[in-house]
Amino acid sequence: MYVLDEHGHFMTVNDALTEMTGYSREGLLGEHTSLVFDQDDIKAGEAKIRSLLSSGTGTDTLELSLETKTGDRIPCEAQVAVLVHDGEYLGSVAVIRDVTERKRSERKLREQNERLDAFARIVSHDLRNPLSVAQGYLDLLEETESLEHAENVRDGLDRMESIVEDVLAIARDGQWATDTEPVDLESVARDAWEYVSTADASLSIAETTAVEADRSRLLRLLENLFRNAVEHGSTSPASQAQREAVEDADAGLSIRIGLLESGGGTPTEPRGFFVEDDGTGLPENMRHELFDPSVSSSSDGLGIGLWVVREVATGHGWSVTAAESEAGGARFEFAFDAESNGRRYSNN
């Protein structure tokens, strides 16, 4: 609790406020509220006081961010009342409380709602591809009665089941990486490539490494990157380099995977890996929003697949950044976290 004079100086403070701020009673008394509140909060408080004076309302609430003596910021809620005598404004009194836990709960609820919304789109987006692949093989099976096509249909159905299991697991515990083990990056990439309708695109692996990862989640990360490259590789205007590449060759999109060298340039200790293509690239003004599930550059929804990519990377303790490849296409870099990943990889 605190009492302010008409100019916003502390006249009275209780022990709870001194404990919250880290200042002594003497350190607060006589000081202006700018000692612990920023200008925006001070202006909001002044506006609240003017409103109380004009309306004659007894009290009102105000959300503030209090800065402690050590520089930490605490989200707070203040119940404010004005002090008036014979029509003259003398100051204000407020009871302030820490709402950190409430804010944390609100943020957690908001994230859960966003996750549920994203799950709905994951099911419709990620299941569409293996479903269409399975449907295509079913059509071939009807025409040729080849058992090979029946096996391909089963593979597609197995993949859909895996995606559903992933979504259900994440819905239960919110984790994108649970069972980690050393897995070969190239092997996972080749499997992911088989699950995506890649048209005339090609995949090349410059280098590989054994990465400590949840294989099924890493598989989904790469699937989404491949699918994004194939489906959205021509949604934005091509650069000069891309136009020259198209004029110079009839080949389709090329996707390449390689390793990120460590800070010292030591190839035996990569700091991560990259996935890049020679498509039309990523709009620079959208790169900071690419991993937001609400972002979409086409009717298919660019954002949801890349949101999955970010969540899987984060679940493994990796950071992911989007950039432009040397060919002018998209490039995604995944950097291993030094503390959580350490030396959990080895070259093959």
GUFI-289940 format. One record per residue (C-alpha): residue in three letters; chain; x, y, z. Coordinates in steps of 0.02 Angstrom, whole numbers. Layout:
<recs>
+------+-----+--------+--------+--------+
: type : mol :      x :      y :      z :
+------+-----+--------+--------+--------+
:  ala :   A :      X :      Y :      Z :
...
+------+-----+--------+--------+--------+
</recs>
This chain:
<recs>
+------+-----+--------+--------+--------+
: type : mol :      x :      y :      z :
+------+-----+--------+--------+--------+
:  met :   A :      0 :      0 :      0 :
:  tyr :   A :     57 :    178 :    -32 :
:  val :   A :     -9 :    355 :    -20 :
:  leu :   A :     44 :    489 :   -146 :
:  asp :   A :     31 :    677 :   -132 :
:  glu :   A :    -48 :    778 :   -271 :
:  his :   A :    118 :    782 :   -365 :
:  gly :   A :    147 :    594 :   -361 :
:  his :   A :    273 :    582 :   -218 :
:  phe :   A :    266 :    441 :    -91 :
:  met :   A :    196 :    504 :     74 :
:  thr :   A :    161 :    336 :    155 :
:  val :   A :    218 :    159 :    113 :
:  asn :   A :    192 :     -5 :    204 :
:  asp :   A :    311 :   -149 :    235 :
:  ala :   A :    238 :   -252 :     92 :
:  leu :   A :    287 :   -117 :    -34 :
:  thr :   A :    463 :   -101 :     34 :
:  glu :   A :    482 :   -290 :     24 :
:  met :   A :    415 :   -291 :   -154 :
:  thr :   A :    526 :   -150 :   -217 :
:  gly :   A :    683 :   -188 :   -117 :
:  tyr :   A :    693 :     -7 :    -58 :
:  ser :   A :    688 :     43 :    124 :
:  arg :   A :    546 :    150 :    190 :
:  glu :   A :    664 :    298 :    197 :
:  gly :   A :    720 :    262 :     19 :
:  leu :   A :    541 :    279 :    -45 :
:  leu :   A :    466 :    420 :     60 :
:  gly :   A :    473 :    586 :    -30 :
:  glu :   A :    526 :    505 :   -194 :
:  his :   A :    424 :    523 :   -354 :
:  thr :   A :    335 :    369 :   -422 :
:  ser :   A :    455 :    373 :   -571 :
:  leu :   A :    577 :    284 :   -454 :
:  val :   A :    479 :    123 :   -477 :
:  phe :   A :    356 :    155 :   -621 :
:  asp :   A :    395 :    202 :   -801 :
:  gln :   A :    322 :    354 :   -889 :
:  asp :   A :    185 :    256 :   -978 :
:  asp :   A :    122 :    185 :   -813 :
:  ile :   A :    132 :    356 :   -730 :
:  lys :   A :     29 :    434 :   -870 :
:  ala :   A :    -96 :    292 :   -857 :
:  gly :   A :   -108 :    322 :   -669 :
:  glu :   A :   -135 :    509 :   -693 :
:  ala :   A :   -271 :    473 :   -821 :
:  lys :   A :   -354 :    353 :   -700 :
:  ile :   A :   -351 :    485 :   -562 :
:  arg :   A :   -428 :    616 :   -678 :
:  ser :   A :   -564 :    491 :   -722 :
:  leu :   A :   -601 :    457 :   -539 :
:  leu :   A :   -609 :    643 :   -501 :
:  ser :   A :   -726 :    682 :   -644 :
:  ser :   A :   -841 :    533 :   -617 :
:  gly :   A :   -842 :    537 :   -429 :
:  thr :   A :   -813 :    348 :   -429 :
:  gly :   A :   -738 :    282 :   -270 :
:  thr :   A :   -602 :    165 :   -336 :
:  asp :   A :   -536 :     87 :   -494 :
:  thr :   A :   -403 :    -39 :   -544 :
:  leu :   A :   -245 :    -10 :   -642 :
:  glu :   A :   -115 :   -130 :   -711 :
:  leu :   A :     65 :    -75 :   -685 :
:  ser :   A :    241 :   -141 :   -704 :
:  leu :   A :    345 :   -106 :   -549 :
:  glu :   A :    534 :    -96 :   -563 :
:  thr :   A :    628 :   -157 :   -409 :
:  lys :   A :    790 :    -87 :   -341 :
:  thr :   A :    885 :   -227 :   -429 :
:  gly :   A :    803 :   -186 :   -597 :
:  asp :   A :    680 :   -331 :   -603 :
:  arg :   A :    505 :   -293 :   -665 :
:  ile :   A :    351 :   -358 :   -575 :
:  pro :   A :    178 :   -354 :   -655 :
:  cys :   A :     57 :   -279 :   -530 :
:  glu :   A :   -124 :   -230 :   -509 :
:  ala :   A :   -166 :    -74 :   -407 :
:  gln :   A :   -333 :    -29 :   -329 :
:  val :   A :   -332 :    160 :   -333 :
:  ala :   A :   -436 :    290 :   -240 :
:  val :   A :   -420 :    480 :   -238 :
:  leu :   A :   -404 :    586 :    -81 :
:  val :   A :   -515 :    741 :    -89 :
:  his :   A :   -554 :    869 :     49 :
:  asp :   A :   -677 :   1011 :     24 :
:  gly :   A :   -669 :    984 :   -163 :
:  glu :   A :   -480 :    994 :   -166 :
:  tyr :   A :   -375 :    850 :   -234 :
:  leu :   A :   -243 :    804 :   -105 :
:  gly :   A :   -172 :    644 :   -177 :
:  ser :   A :   -212 :    461 :   -198 :
:  val :   A :   -199 :    296 :   -108 :
:  ala :   A :   -171 :    127 :   -187 :
:  val :   A :   -164 :    -54 :   -134 :
:  ile :   A :    -45 :   -144 :   -251 :
:  arg :   A :    -20 :   -330 :   -273 :
:  asp :   A :     96 :   -442 :   -372 :
:  val :   A :      3 :   -529 :   -514 :
:  thr :   A :    151 :   -625 :   -585 :
:  glu :   A :     68 :   -793 :   -558 :
:  arg :   A :    -95 :   -734 :   -635 :
:  lys :   A :     -3 :   -667 :   -787 :
:  arg :   A :     91 :   -831 :   -802 :
:  ser :   A :    -72 :   -928 :   -795 :
:  glu :   A :   -150 :   -814 :   -925 :
:  arg :   A :      0 :   -835 :  -1038 :
:  lys :   A :     -5 :  -1024 :  -1016 :
:  leu :   A :   -191 :  -1028 :  -1058 :
:  arg :   A :   -162 :   -918 :  -1210 :
:  glu :   A :    -22 :  -1032 :  -1269 :
:  gln :   A :   -131 :  -1185 :  -1243 :
:  asn :   A :   -271 :  -1106 :  -1345 :
:  glu :   A :   -147 :  -1062 :  -1482 :
:  arg :   A :    -81 :  -1240 :  -1478 :
:  leu :   A :   -256 :  -1313 :  -1493 :
:  asp :   A :   -292 :  -1199 :  -1640 :
:  ala :   A :   -128 :  -1250 :  -1719 :
:  phe :   A :   -166 :  -1435 :  -1690 :
:  ala :   A :   -327 :  -1419 :  -1788 :
:  arg :   A :   -231 :  -1346 :  -1934 :
:  ile :   A :    -92 :  -1474 :  -1917 :
:  val :   A :   -217 :  -1615 :  -1938 :
:  ser :   A :   -292 :  -1536 :  -2093 :
:  his :   A :   -125 :  -1479 :  -2166 :
:  asp :   A :     -4 :  -1619 :  -2125 :
:  leu :   A :   -124 :  -1762 :  -2155 :
:  arg :   A :   -176 :  -1696 :  -2325 :
:  asn :   A :    -10 :  -1741 :  -2407 :
:  pro :   A :      7 :  -1926 :  -2357 :
:  leu :   A :   -180 :  -1945 :  -2387 :
:  ser :   A :   -164 :  -1881 :  -2565 :
:  val :   A :    -11 :  -1993 :  -2592 :
:  ala :   A :   -106 :  -2145 :  -2530 :
:  gln :   A :   -254 :  -2099 :  -2639 :
:  gly :   A :   -140 :  -2088 :  -2790 :
:  tyr :   A :    -69 :  -2261 :  -2758 :
:  leu :   A :   -244 :  -2329 :  -2732 :
:  asp :   A :   -290 :  -2266 :  -2905 :
:  leu :   A :   -136 :  -2352 :  -2977 :
:  leu :   A :   -178 :  -2510 :  -2881 :
:  glu :   A :   -350 :  -2514 :  -2960 :
:  glu :   A :   -272 :  -2496 :  -3132 :
:  thr :   A :   -124 :  -2614 :  -3115 :
:  glu :   A :   -165 :  -2727 :  -2966 :
:  ser :   A :     19 :  -2713 :  -2917 :
:  leu :   A :     63 :  -2763 :  -2738 :
:  glu :   A :    199 :  -2631 :  -2740 :
:  his :   A :     65 :  -2497 :  -2744 :
:  ala :   A :    -27 :  -2581 :  -2601 :
:  glu :   A :    132 :  -2569 :  -2496 :
:  asn :   A :    147 :  -2385 :  -2539 :
:  val :   A :    -32 :  -2357 :  -2483 :
:  arg :   A :      7 :  -2444 :  -2319 :
:  asp :   A :    161 :  -2334 :  -2296 :
:  gly :   A :     53 :  -2180 :  -2320 :
:  leu :   A :    -75 :  -2241 :  -2195 :
:  asp :   A :     63 :  -2283 :  -2070 :
:  arg :   A :    131 :  -2107 :  -2090 :
:  met :   A :    -40 :  -2032 :  -2057 :
:  glu :   A :    -55 :  -2138 :  -1900 :
:  ser :   A :    116 :  -2076 :  -1843 :
:  ile :   A :     63 :  -1895 :  -1869 :
:  val :   A :    -96 :  -1922 :  -1769 :
:  glu :   A :      4 :  -2004 :  -1629 :
:  asp :   A :    125 :  -1856 :  -1629 :
:  val :   A :    -17 :  -1731 :  -1617 :
:  leu :   A :   -102 :  -1827 :  -1476 :
:  ala :   A :     62 :  -1844 :  -1380 :
:  ile :   A :     97 :  -1659 :  -1395 :
:  ala :   A :    -81 :  -1615 :  -1346 :
:  arg :   A :    -58 :  -1717 :  -1188 :
:  asp :   A :    112 :  -1656 :  -1129 :
:  gly :   A :    154 :  -1510 :  -1243 :
:  gln :   A :    324 :  -1584 :  -1287 :
:  trp :   A :    397 :  -1597 :  -1461 :
:  ala :   A :    546 :  -1707 :  -1415 :
:  thr :   A :    529 :  -1850 :  -1291 :
:  asp :   A :    630 :  -2004 :  -1344 :
:  thr :   A :    799 :  -1944 :  -1406 :
:  glu :   A :    938 :  -2053 :  -1472 :
:  pro :   A :   1081 :  -2034 :  -1598 :
:  val :   A :   1001 :  -2037 :  -1771 :
:  asp :   A :   1083 :  -2015 :  -1940 :
:  leu :   A :   1027 :  -1852 :  -2018 :
:  glu :   A :   1039 :  -1919 :  -2196 :
:  ser :   A :    938 :  -2075 :  -2156 :
:  val :   A :    797 :  -1972 :  -2080 :
:  ala :   A :    803 :  -1849 :  -2225 :
:  arg :   A :    788 :  -1989 :  -2354 :
:  asp :   A :    638 :  -2061 :  -2262 :
:  ala :   A :    556 :  -1890 :  -2249 :
:  trp :   A :    583 :  -1865 :  -2435 :
:  glu :   A :    486 :  -2024 :  -2472 :
:  tyr :   A :    336 :  -1961 :  -2375 :
:  val :   A :    319 :  -1798 :  -2474 :
:  ser :   A :    251 :  -1774 :  -2649 :
:  thr :   A :    407 :  -1695 :  -2722 :
:  ala :   A :    359 :  -1686 :  -2907 :
:  asp :   A :    521 :  -1656 :  -3004 :
:  ala :   A :    618 :  -1587 :  -2855 :
:  ser :   A :    783 :  -1666 :  -2803 :
:  leu :   A :    869 :  -1692 :  -2636 :
:  ser :   A :   1057 :  -1693 :  -2605 :
:  ile :   A :   1149 :  -1722 :  -2442 :
:  ala :   A :   1314 :  -1628 :  -2437 :
:  glu :   A :   1364 :  -1694 :  -2266 :
:  thr :   A :   1282 :  -1796 :  -2130 :
:  thr :   A :   1302 :  -1822 :  -1944 :
:  ala :   A :   1226 :  -1922 :  -1803 :
:  val :   A :   1111 :  -1803 :  -1709 :
:  glu :   A :   1036 :  -1832 :  -1537 :
:  ala :   A :    852 :  -1817 :  -1582 :
:  asp :   A :    679 :  -1890 :  -1569 :
:  arg :   A :    675 :  -1976 :  -1738 :
:  ser :   A :    489 :  -1961 :  -1772 :
:  arg :   A :    489 :  -1776 :  -1729 :
:  leu :   A :    645 :  -1742 :  -1835 :
:  leu :   A :    559 :  -1835 :  -1976 :
:  arg :   A :    411 :  -1717 :  -1964 :
:  leu :   A :    526 :  -1565 :  -1959 :
:  leu :   A :    610 :  -1617 :  -2122 :
:  glu :   A :    445 :  -1668 :  -2202 :
:  asn :   A :    374 :  -1496 :  -2169 :
:  leu :   A :    528 :  -1410 :  -2237 :
:  phe :   A :    526 :  -1516 :  -2395 :
:  arg :   A :    339 :  -1492 :  -2418 :
:  asn :   A :    355 :  -1305 :  -2389 :
:  ala :   A :    494 :  -1293 :  -2519 :
:  val :   A :    397 :  -1392 :  -2649 :
:  glu :   A :    227 :  -1312 :  -2619 :
:  his :   A :    280 :  -1132 :  -2588 :
:  gly :   A :    442 :  -1120 :  -2686 :
:  ser :   A :    362 :  -1013 :  -2819 :
:  thr :   A :    242 :   -902 :  -2725 :
:  ser :   A :    350 :   -745 :  -2729 :
:  pro :   A :    438 :   -654 :  -2871 :
:  ala :   A :    599 :   -740 :  -2925 :
:  ser :   A :    767 :   -654 :  -2904 :
:  gln :   A :    886 :   -626 :  -3051 :
:  ala :   A :    991 :   -776 :  -2995 :
:  gln :   A :    836 :   -885 :  -2991 :
:  arg :   A :    779 :   -829 :  -3163 :
:  glu :   A :    951 :   -868 :  -3234 :
:  ala :   A :    947 :  -1040 :  -3151 :
:  val :   A :    778 :  -1076 :  -3228 :
:  glu :   A :    837 :  -1020 :  -3399 :
:  asp :   A :    995 :  -1123 :  -3382 :
:  ala :   A :    915 :  -1289 :  -3336 :
:  asp :   A :    756 :  -1385 :  -3351 :
:  ala :   A :    779 :  -1470 :  -3183 :
:  gly :   A :    653 :  -1441 :  -3045 :
:  leu :   A :    682 :  -1374 :  -2872 :
:  ser :   A :    844 :  -1430 :  -2788 :
:  ile :   A :    849 :  -1453 :  -2599 :
:  arg :   A :   1014 :  -1474 :  -2509 :
:  ile :   A :   1059 :  -1525 :  -2331 :
:  gly :   A :   1227 :  -1493 :  -2250 :
:  leu :   A :   1314 :  -1456 :  -2086 :
:  leu :   A :   1351 :  -1290 :  -2003 :
:  glu :   A :   1534 :  -1276 :  -1957 :
:  ser :   A :   1581 :  -1235 :  -1778 :
:  gly :   A :   1644 :  -1064 :  -1732 :
:  gly :   A :   1821 :  -1122 :  -1760 :
:  gly :   A :   1776 :  -1198 :  -1928 :
:  thr :   A :   1809 :  -1375 :  -1868 :
:  pro :   A :   1710 :  -1494 :  -1979 :
:  thr :   A :   1718 :  -1635 :  -1850 :
:  glu :   A :   1615 :  -1532 :  -1728 :
:  pro :   A :   1470 :  -1456 :  -1824 :
:  arg :   A :   1365 :  -1330 :  -1730 :
:  gly :   A :   1208 :  -1380 :  -1823 :
:  phe :   A :   1137 :  -1415 :  -1995 :
:  phe :   A :   1047 :  -1322 :  -2134 :
:  val :   A :    914 :  -1358 :  -2263 :
:  glu :   A :    913 :  -1245 :  -2416 :
:  asp :   A :    838 :  -1238 :  -2589 :
:  asp :   A :    854 :  -1140 :  -2751 :
:  gly :   A :    672 :  -1090 :  -2760 :
:  thr :   A :    599 :   -916 :  -2754 :
:  gly :   A :    651 :   -887 :  -2575 :
:  leu :   A :    570 :   -805 :  -2425 :
:  pro :   A :    506 :   -626 :  -2425 :
:  glu :   A :    627 :   -529 :  -2314 :
:  asn :   A :    487 :   -433 :  -2230 :
:  met :   A :    405 :   -597 :  -2179 :
:  arg :   A :    554 :   -691 :  -2109 :
:  his :   A :    522 :   -641 :  -1929 :
:  glu :   A :    342 :   -702 :  -1944 :
:  leu :   A :    370 :   -862 :  -2042 :
:  phe :   A :    357 :   -975 :  -1889 :
:  asp :   A :    192 :   -900 :  -1830 :
:  pro :   A :     50 :  -1024 :  -1865 :
:  ser :   A :    -65 :   -880 :  -1911 :
:  val :   A :     47 :   -824 :  -2054 :
:  ser :   A :     -2 :   -882 :  -2228 :
:  ser :   A :     63 :   -829 :  -2398 :
:  ser :   A :    -58 :   -940 :  -2493 :
:  ser :   A :   -222 :  -1031 :  -2473 :
:  asp :   A :   -127 :  -1187 :  -2419 :
:  gly :   A :    -59 :  -1100 :  -2265 :
:  leu :   A :    129 :  -1074 :  -2261 :
:  gly :   A :    136 :  -1037 :  -2076 :
:  ile :   A :     76 :  -1200 :  -2000 :
:  gly :   A :    212 :  -1310 :  -2072 :
:  leu :   A :    349 :  -1191 :  -2019 :
:  trp :   A :    270 :  -1174 :  -1847 :
:  val :   A :    291 :  -1362 :  -1829 :
:  val :   A :    472 :  -1342 :  -1884 :
:  arg :   A :    504 :  -1211 :  -1751 :
:  glu :   A :    417 :  -1310 :  -1613 :
:  val :   A :    513 :  -1469 :  -1653 :
:  ala :   A :    678 :  -1374 :  -1656 :
:  thr :   A :    639 :  -1285 :  -1492 :
:  gly :   A :    589 :  -1450 :  -1413 :
:  his :   A :    763 :  -1517 :  -1452 :
:  gly :   A :    849 :  -1363 :  -1383 :
:  trp :   A :    896 :  -1300 :  -1556 :
:  ser :   A :    874 :  -1126 :  -1627 :
:  val :   A :    809 :  -1102 :  -1804 :
:  thr :   A :    834 :   -953 :  -1918 :
:  ala :   A :    770 :   -916 :  -2092 :
:  ala :   A :    882 :   -836 :  -2223 :
:  glu :   A :    919 :   -834 :  -2409 :
:  ser :   A :   1023 :   -970 :  -2490 :
:  glu :   A :   1166 :   -929 :  -2609 :
:  ala :   A :   1050 :   -976 :  -2752 :
:  gly :   A :    920 :   -851 :  -2692 :
:  gly :   A :    804 :   -981 :  -2619 :
:  ala :   A :    756 :  -1019 :  -2440 :
:  arg :   A :    883 :  -1075 :  -2309 :
:  phe :   A :    843 :  -1137 :  -2135 :
:  glu :   A :    984 :  -1155 :  -2009 :
:  phe :   A :    968 :  -1263 :  -1853 :
:  ala :   A :   1099 :  -1227 :  -1720 :
:  phe :   A :   1127 :  -1353 :  -1582 :
:  asp :   A :   1120 :  -1280 :  -1407 :
:  ala :   A :   1293 :  -1294 :  -1331 :
:  glu :   A :   1227 :  -1337 :  -1157 :
:  ser :   A :   1084 :  -1454 :  -1199 :
:  asn :   A :   1161 :  -1539 :  -1351 :
:  gly :   A :   1345 :  -1526 :  -1311 :
:  arg :   A :   1440 :  -1660 :  -1407 :
:  arg :   A :   1287 :  -1768 :  -1441 :
:  tyr :   A :   1335 :  -1797 :  -1621 :
:  ser :   A :   1474 :  -1874 :  -1722 :
:  asn :   A :   1523 :  -1868 :  -1904 :
:  asn :   A :   1494 :  -2016 :  -2020 :
+------+-----+--------+--------+--------+
</recs>
